């Protein structure tokens, strides 16, 4: 019975992706039950370790928050060192997470060590970055720190379970805003309840493709979690991956 439901979930997910014009062979995904961590739908072509890009930013935030006693800076993002050419303006931690501001996390990563970030990631089930990793690898700009999609699922699940911890609560509020109005806002446009979500873009896993891969992870619904999903879309951005995650979650929750 469980295998049949697994098969049906994958069929529903693939059909939903095709309906919105996403080629199934470019989309990788894993969906698990939040309460049990049981995988209920999966289609991932090469689930080896790879850089997840900006999906790593929350772990830098956790490390910085613990070190600085939850006193986060406010930064002026002009776009000079960010993915958004026009800049994000004045950003604090929640806005920086929701819009994945590179300028903000470039600064945060300069004030924490790989060991401090690794302490936070390891306690959530994500392998630590290599010792002496350059600061830009800690938030995903460089590809030194790699992980598997299963580790990403586990880490964001555990982060959500620790939502009563002060550092986690701050980070999760930023991830809620990401799903409401930030880089993962495709989730709020399709789903009736809030999610915790993060997007990222990283070097493509296929060396023959010039552009990067878009990543997204989401916990849904935020207030009473049922599903955790991670998605990778080849040759696209994290926003597109968030859209794919929304489509899959919509298909599963509608059944």
C-alpha positions as CSV (number, residue, x, y, z in Angstrom):
1,X,0.0,0.0,0.0
2,X,2.8,2.4,0.9
3,X,4.6,1.7,-2.3
4,X,1.4,2.3,-4.3
5,X,1.0,5.7,-2.6
6,X,4.6,6.5,-3.3
7,X,4.1,5.7,-7.0
8,X,0.9,7.7,-7.2
9,X,2.5,10.7,-5.5
10,X,5.2,10.8,-8.1
11,X,2.7,10.5,-10.9
12,X,0.6,13.3,-9.5
13,X,3.7,15.5,-9.1
14,X,5.0,14.8,-12.6
15,X,1.6,15.5,-14.2
16,X,1.3,18.8,-12.3
17,X,4.8,19.9,-13.5
18,X,3.9,19.1,-17.1
19,X,0.6,21.1,-16.8
20,X,2.6,24.3,-16.0
21,X,5.1,23.7,-18.8
22,X,8.0,22.4,-16.8
23,X,9.9,19.6,-18.5
24,X,9.9,16.7,-16.0
25,X,13.4,15.6,-17.0
26,X,14.8,19.0,-15.9
27,X,13.1,18.9,-12.4
28,X,14.5,16.9,-9.5
29,X,12.5,16.6,-6.3
30,X,12.2,14.8,-3.0
31,X,9.1,15.1,-0.7
32,X,9.0,13.7,2.8
33,X,6.5,13.6,5.6
34,X,7.5,16.0,8.3
35,X,6.4,13.9,11.2
36,X,8.2,10.7,10.1
37,X,10.9,11.8,7.6
38,X,9.5,9.1,5.3
39,X,10.0,9.9,1.6
40,X,6.6,9.9,-0.2
41,X,7.6,11.1,-3.6
42,X,11.0,11.2,-5.3
43,X,12.6,11.8,-8.7
44,X,16.2,12.9,-8.4
45,X,18.5,12.0,-11.3
46,X,21.9,12.1,-9.5
47,X,21.5,12.5,-5.7
48,X,25.2,12.8,-4.9
49,X,26.7,15.8,-3.0
50,X,26.5,19.1,-4.8
51,X,26.6,22.8,-3.8
52,X,23.1,24.0,-2.9
53,X,23.9,27.6,-3.3
54,X,22.0,30.1,-1.1
55,X,20.2,27.3,0.7
56,X,23.2,27.5,3.0
57,X,22.5,31.1,4.1
58,X,20.3,30.2,7.1
59,X,23.1,28.3,8.7
60,X,25.4,31.3,8.6
61,X,22.5,33.3,10.2
62,X,22.2,30.7,13.0
63,X,25.9,30.9,13.7
64,X,26.0,34.7,13.6
65,X,23.0,34.9,15.9
66,X,24.4,32.5,18.5
67,X,27.8,34.3,18.4
68,X,26.4,37.9,18.6
69,X,23.5,37.2,21.0
70,X,20.8,37.7,18.3
71,X,22.0,41.2,17.5
72,X,22.0,41.3,13.7
73,X,23.2,44.3,11.6
74,X,21.2,46.4,9.3
75,X,23.0,46.7,5.9
76,X,22.6,49.0,2.9
77,X,22.6,46.8,-0.2
78,X,23.3,48.9,-3.3
79,X,23.6,46.0,-5.6
80,X,27.3,46.3,-6.1
81,X,28.0,42.9,-4.4
82,X,24.5,41.4,-4.8
83,X,22.7,39.3,-7.4
84,X,20.1,42.1,-7.7
85,X,21.8,44.9,-9.7
86,X,19.5,47.6,-8.2
87,X,20.1,46.5,-4.6
88,X,17.8,45.6,-1.8
89,X,18.2,48.9,0.1
90,X,18.3,48.7,3.9
91,X,18.0,45.1,5.0
92,X,18.0,43.4,8.3
93,X,18.2,39.6,8.9
94,X,14.5,38.7,8.0
95,X,14.5,40.7,4.8
96,X,18.0,39.5,3.9
97,X,16.8,35.9,4.2
98,X,13.5,36.5,2.4
99,X,15.2,38.1,-0.6
100,X,18.5,36.1,-0.3
101,X,20.6,39.3,-0.2
102,X,24.2,38.4,-1.1
103,X,25.5,41.7,0.3
104,X,24.1,40.9,3.7
105,X,25.4,37.4,3.9
106,X,28.8,38.4,2.6
107,X,29.1,40.6,5.7
108,X,27.7,38.0,8.1
109,X,30.1,35.3,6.8
110,X,33.1,37.5,7.5
111,X,32.2,37.5,11.2
112,X,31.8,33.7,11.7
113,X,34.2,30.8,11.2
114,X,33.6,27.6,9.2
115,X,33.7,25.8,12.5
116,X,30.9,27.9,14.0
117,X,28.8,27.5,10.9
118,X,29.6,23.8,11.0
119,X,28.4,23.5,14.6
120,X,25.0,24.8,13.6
121,X,24.6,22.7,10.4
122,X,25.8,19.5,12.0
123,X,23.3,19.7,14.9
124,X,20.6,19.9,12.2
125,X,21.9,16.9,10.2
126,X,23.8,18.8,7.5
127,X,27.5,18.0,7.2
128,X,29.8,20.8,8.2
129,X,31.7,22.9,5.6
130,X,35.4,21.9,5.1
131,X,37.7,23.4,7.6
132,X,39.1,26.8,6.6
133,X,36.5,27.2,3.9
134,X,36.6,30.7,2.4
135,X,33.9,33.0,3.7
136,X,32.0,33.1,0.4
137,X,31.7,29.3,0.4
138,X,29.8,29.5,3.7
139,X,26.8,31.1,2.1
140,X,26.9,29.3,-1.2
141,X,28.6,31.6,-3.6
142,X,31.6,29.2,-4.0
143,X,30.9,25.5,-4.3
144,X,33.3,24.3,-1.6
145,X,30.5,23.2,0.8
146,X,28.4,20.4,-0.7
147,X,25.5,18.4,0.5
148,X,23.0,15.8,-0.6
149,X,19.3,16.6,-1.1
150,X,18.5,14.2,1.7
151,X,20.7,16.2,4.1
152,X,19.0,19.4,3.0
153,X,15.6,17.9,3.8
154,X,16.7,16.7,7.2
155,X,18.4,20.0,8.1
156,X,15.3,22.2,7.3
157,X,13.0,19.7,9.0
158,X,15.1,19.9,12.1
159,X,15.4,23.6,12.0
160,X,11.6,23.8,12.0
161,X,11.4,21.4,14.9
162,X,13.6,23.7,16.9
163,X,11.4,26.8,16.2
164,X,11.2,27.5,19.9
165,X,14.9,28.2,20.0
166,X,15.6,32.0,19.7
167,X,18.1,31.7,16.7
168,X,15.8,29.3,14.9
169,X,12.7,31.5,15.4
170,X,14.5,34.5,13.8
171,X,15.7,32.5,10.8
172,X,12.3,30.9,10.3
173,X,10.5,34.2,10.3
174,X,12.8,35.2,7.4
175,X,12.0,31.9,5.6
176,X,8.3,32.6,6.2
177,X,8.7,36.0,4.6
178,X,10.6,34.4,1.7
179,X,7.5,32.3,0.9
180,X,5.1,35.2,1.4
181,X,6.8,37.9,-0.6
182,X,10.4,37.0,-1.3
183,X,12.3,34.8,-3.7
184,X,10.0,31.9,-2.9
185,X,6.7,33.8,-3.2
186,X,5.5,31.4,-5.9
187,X,4.5,29.2,-2.9
188,X,2.1,31.9,-1.5
189,X,0.5,32.4,-4.9
190,X,-0.5,28.7,-5.2
191,X,-0.9,27.5,-1.6
192,X,-3.5,28.6,1.0
193,X,-1.2,28.5,4.0
194,X,2.2,29.9,4.8
195,X,5.3,27.9,4.3
196,X,8.9,28.2,5.4
197,X,11.1,28.4,2.3
198,X,14.5,29.2,0.9
199,X,15.8,29.4,-2.7
200,X,19.3,29.2,-4.1
201,X,21.1,29.1,-7.4
202,X,24.4,27.1,-7.8
203,X,26.7,25.7,-10.4
204,X,24.9,23.3,-12.6
205,X,25.5,19.6,-11.8
206,X,25.8,18.9,-15.5
207,X,29.1,20.3,-16.8
208,X,27.8,20.6,-20.4
209,X,25.3,23.2,-19.3
210,X,26.5,26.8,-19.0
211,X,23.9,28.2,-16.6
212,X,23.3,27.2,-13.0
213,X,20.7,25.0,-11.2
214,X,17.9,26.6,-9.2
215,X,17.2,25.1,-5.8
216,X,14.3,25.5,-3.4
217,X,13.4,23.9,-0.1
218,X,10.0,24.3,1.7
219,X,8.3,23.1,4.9
220,X,4.5,23.2,4.5
221,X,2.3,24.3,6.2
222,X,4.5,26.5,8.4
223,X,2.2,26.4,11.5
224,X,1.4,22.7,11.3
225,X,4.1,21.1,9.1
226,X,3.1,18.1,7.0
227,X,5.5,18.1,4.1
228,X,9.1,19.0,3.5
229,X,10.3,19.3,-0.1
230,X,13.5,20.1,-1.9
231,X,13.6,20.8,-5.6
232,X,16.3,21.4,-8.2
233,X,15.6,22.7,-11.7
234,X,18.4,22.5,-14.2
235,X,19.4,25.7,-16.1
236,X,17.0,27.8,-14.1
237,X,16.9,30.1,-11.0
238,X,15.8,29.4,-7.5
239,X,12.6,31.3,-8.1
240,X,11.7,28.8,-10.8
241,X,12.5,25.9,-8.4
242,X,10.2,27.5,-5.8
243,X,7.5,27.5,-8.4
244,X,8.1,23.9,-9.1
245,X,7.9,23.1,-5.3
246,X,4.6,25.0,-5.1
247,X,3.1,23.0,-8.0
248,X,4.1,19.7,-6.5
249,X,2.8,20.6,-3.0
250,X,-0.4,21.8,-4.5
251,X,-0.8,18.5,-6.4
252,X,-0.1,16.5,-3.2
253,X,-2.3,18.5,-0.8
254,X,-5.1,18.5,-3.3
255,X,-5.4,14.8,-3.3
